[in-house]
């Protein structure tokens, strides 16, 4: 399990990476399922896209919490991070930021 605070989201058309979600040092095996949750400082405007990424690939996340097998077979010791973006162009509401992001990785 890992958690981190995230970036300020100011403009559409750009991607912002949250702080790394680093596993404990003694983890081995492969990822099977990842549970995620994130919280924004205010309701998300339309067009929000969120991805959970390892070193070599990402998977899209639907909603502020859930479960994915999109990173199955990654090394369980790999650092993950969430990436937040908005489609289109223009400014987002002032003060919109990622308050927290969290993952719980099931591995075998």
N, C-alpha and C positions, 0 to 999 in steps of 0.2 A: 504494500500500500504506500502511496506517495501523494502529497498534496503541495500546491504552490499557489501564490497569488499571481495575477496576470497583468497584462498591459492595458494601457489606455487605448480605446478604440475611437479614433477621431475622424477618419475619412473612409468613404467607400472606395472600392477599387484597390485596396492594399491589404496585405496579410500581416498579422501581428502574432508573434510566437510568445506563448506563456513561458514561465520559468520551467526548466527541466524537471521531470518527474523521475527521480533517481531511485532505483531499487536498492534494497539492502546489499551489502558487499558479498554475502555468502550465498546468493541465489544461483541455482543452476537449473538446467532443463529447458523446456520450450513453453512458450505462451500457449494457452488453450482458449481462455475466455477473458475479456477485459470488461470490467464494470467501470463506468465513468459518471462523473457529476461535475457540473460547473455552475457558477452563479455570477450573474452580471449585476452591476450597480443599479440598473433600472431595466424595465422590460425591453427586450431586443426589438429594434426596428425591423422592418421587412428586409429580406435579402441576406440574413445571417447565414454564413457557412462555417462549420467547425469541422476540423480534422484532427485525428489522433495519429501521431507519427512516431515511427521508430527511425533508425538511422537510414534505412533504404526504402521504406514505403510508408504510405499513409492510408487511412481509411476514413471515410466520411461518417460523422456522427449525426444522428437525428434526435433533436430535442436536448434538453438540459441535463438529462440523465438517461442511462440505459446500459445495455450489454451488447458487445460486439465480438464476433469471431474473426473480424477483418485483419487482425494482426497475428492470427494463429501461426505457430511454428517459428516465430521470432525467438531469439535467445532470450530467456527470461531475465537475464541480467542486463539487458539493453535499456538505456535511458529513453524514456518516452517524453513527448511534449504535445500540447494542444496548440493548434494554430487557428486563429479567428480571423474571418474576413467578411466583407460585405460586397455584394455585387453592385455594379453601377459606379457612379461618380458623385462627388459632393460631400459635404460635411455631415457628420452624425451628431446627434444631440450632445451638448456639452456634458462632460463628466461621465460618459459611458465608459466603463472599464470592467475588466474581469476581476471580480472580488476573490474568487477561489476556483481552483480546478483540482480534481482528485481522481485518481485511478486506483482500482484494486485488481491486481492481475492474478488470475488462476493459472497455474503452470503445472507441468508434470515432467 
